[in-house]
Amino acid sequence: MPDPLEGPRDAAMLCTRCHLHGPASRTVFGEGRADAKLVFVGEQPGDQEDLQGRPFVGPAGQLFDTILGEVGIDRSETYVTNSVKHFKFEPRGPRRIHQKPDAGEVQLCRWWVDKEIALIRPKLLVALGATAAFSLLDRTVGIMRERGSIHKRGKDGMPVLLTYHPSFLLRIRDEADKARQRANFASDLAQARDWLAANA
Ligand code: URA
């Protein structure tokens, strides 16, 4: 079967819609099944993703994979992408320090995210963190307050489940808090699994 995402993926490799394409190594487009029922949307590629050209393969992606496995979601059955397709960073010596994309960058890159969603037509979108929530719902979301809730997109009526970004878990120092927030994240992913079982 021809891959409907191939054309957009190729076109996105040449994207110059915003200035982030300059310093980044490459466009990191989404990856996974073109007929996925479940689409995960993150923020932007990190250092490892920029180098490898694949979403969620660095430390946050590895934690994401582990927790997906724990709740019984097979990543290869899903589609995983980002709100912004280029790595935004500040060079500091030999290191590249992650910079959060701003609203304008997210809005410009939404053109690609919406194309991915329109072609895949999943049953459920999962926003990993506030940037993804803004990209998908076009409003500011308080993730701590709203995680675990499902909202319908105005533009296509598609449901969006809000949850944390996995890198948030990596930044928590306090072990008890880390365990609590990890359990919340796992519970949100399990909710996505159960919602699909009931609705897809
Ligand atoms: N964080 C993201 O939001 N996306 C990635 O692909 C990697 C880290």
Boltz pocket constraint, residues with backbone or C-beta under 6 A from the ligand:
constraints:
  - pocket:
      binder: B
      contacts: [[A, 42], [A, 43], [A, 44], [A, 45], [A, 46], [A, 49], [A, 54], [A, 55], [A, 56], [A, 57], [A, 58], [A, 60], [A, 61], [A, 81], [A, 82], [A, 128], [A, 167]]
      max_distance: 6.0
